[in-house]
């Protein structure tokens, strides 16, 4: 039984040497200002969320922090590491708002391609490490669905602000280890 359990864990990259753990984090809240700003900074609630995430992150070693260039993502990442690296491939899906509805102008395939390229490069750069990637709900959800081999739109998940979803990476293998974890906000 124990051998079978260890084999199952290894199949999901649990405890496998050289596996990179990538924390996909949705940026903290930036929308409680009540302003309709194209690139808002964090709200007071968002700064509190980012501070709680930073306390959680202190508990374990982090190799690097990467962020989307959006101000809300950079500010979230800087709570974790003042030297966070900015990568434009980690940005949100492009969209326009029409009559209060999001109309996405970038296809899921395009989002998956750029997110996969960024994550693959990050994983290769930090083998065996823990890396935090601060991004956005749509981009994270599309990438996670891809890793789980779901068709776009099948993962019915809206990541909460500063939620942590974990992807384990080794060579060309990717496994999801956690979804939308917000324990640090409790």
Helices and strands as residue ranges (DSSP letters): H 2-11, E 20-26, H 44-57, E 64-67, H 71-80, E 85-86, G 88-90, E 95-98, E 101-104, H 108-125, E 130-135, H 137-147, E 164-170, E 173-181, G 183-185
